[in-house]
């Protein structure tokens, strides 16, 4: 069985708060757009709960906080090991974070392809910090193209391929 077949997406639950918090700690705040300071575990638990409610249709707490609601959020797993997470927001922007020890072996690519099968969209977007060269390379490798450069971010888009797949 190849890597693609072994990678699965499991819906995030409140049981994943600690894992997601540890994953969040791995982020480089100097290249992220939204989260410059690490929240407390309690704040993160509240965020996860509000996003899970938004996925289930109750978006008021997330929107009230000035955040974008998620349409889906998943733990990337293989052989019962958690490897990272992937999410899609209501505007079809996608975020992926793979644990550093699993970088550069294709996990994010496989997870994105699996996410596309669950959340079929006309276009997918990625908002990337101006200094986040690793994410830029990752998105371009997936076929995303630069749509717009803003003061604080690049906006990439993945449109349908010639064969009709996005």
N, C-alpha and C positions, 0 to 999 in steps of 0.2 A: 504494500500500500504506500503510495507516494504522499508527499507532504500535503498537497492540495486536499486529498481525501481525509487526512488526519486532522485538519484544521476545522474547527466548528465555531459557530457563534452561539453563545448562550445569553439569553436576555438577562440584563442586570437586575438584581434584586437588592433589598436592603441588607441582605447577608454579605454583599460585596463591598460595603462601605470601607472597611479596613483595607482590603486589597486595593481598591481604587485610590484611597488616600496614599498608600505606599507608592503606587504608580505616579500619582500627582507629584510626590516629593522628588521624583526623578526628572521632572521637567526643568528645563533651563529658562528661568524667569526672564533672562535678558533677550530671549527671542520670541517669547509668547506675546500674543496680542491682548488677551483679556485678563489674565491672572498674573499680575506682577508680584503679589505677595501670597505666600502659602496661607490658606485659611486654617482655622483650628479644625480639629477632627469633628467637633460639634457642628461648626458651620458647614463643613463638607457633608456631613450626614444630612443636614437640612437641605442642602443643594440637591443631593441624590434623591431624597424623598420628594422634593418639589418637581424634579425632572421626571421621576417615575409617574407622578400624578399627571404631569403634562402629557406624557406618552399615552396615558389612559383618558385624555380629553379634558382634564382640569388644568388649564394653562394660566390661571389668574395669578398664582403666587410667583411663578417664574417671570411672567410679563411685568408684574408689579415691581420686581427686583431689577427690571431693566435688562433681563437676559433673554436669549432666544430659546424657545421651547424645543425640546427634542421630539422627533417622531419615532426614534428607536435608539436603543443603547445596548451594546452587547459586550460581553467578555469574550475575548479571543482565546480559545482553548485548544489543546491537543493532548491526547492521551491523559486526560484528567489534570493537566497542568495549565494554569492560567498564564497567558503570555502577554496580554495587553487588553486594550479596549478600543472600540470603534463606535461612533455615534453619527446620527444624521439629524440635522435640525429641520424645522418645518419649511425653511427656505431651500432645502436640498443641499445645504453645505455639510460637508463631511469632515470629521476629525478622527484621527487615528493616533493611538499611542501604544507602542510596543515596548516592553521592558528592554532596557539597554542591552542586557545580556543576550537578547534574541534579535538584535538589529542585523540587517544586511543578509538575511537568509530567506526573504520573501514573504514573511508573515503578513505584513501590511497589505501587500498586493493581493494575496489570497483572500484576506479578510474583506478588502474592498470589493472584490469580485463576488463574494458571497453576499455582502450587504446589498449590492445591486440587484441580486435575484429576489431579495426580500422587499426592497423599497425601489420599485421601478419609477424612475423619474425621467423627464425629458432631458434635463441637464443636471449635472452635479457640480457643486462649487467647493472651492477650498479657499479659505482666508488665511494668508501666511504672512508672518512678520517679515519685515524687510531684510533682516539679517539671518533668517532661518534657511540657510543654504541646503541643509539636509532635506527639509520638507519640500523645498522648491524642486530639488532633484527627484525626489520621490514622486511628486505630482506630475512632473514632466514625463517621467518614465511610465506613468499610467496613461499618458495621452492627454493630460490636462494642458490647456494653453492659457497664456496670460491674457486676461480680458481687460484688466484695469490696474493701474498703480495709484494708490491713495497715499496720503501723508504717512500713514502708519502701517500699511499692509498692501500686499498684492492680492488681487482677486483672480483666481484661476477658474476655468470652466472646462468641463468635459461634456462635449456635445455628442450626439449619436454618431457612431462610425458609419462608414459608407454602406455597410451591410445591414444597417438599421439598429444595431445595438449601440447603447450609449456607453 
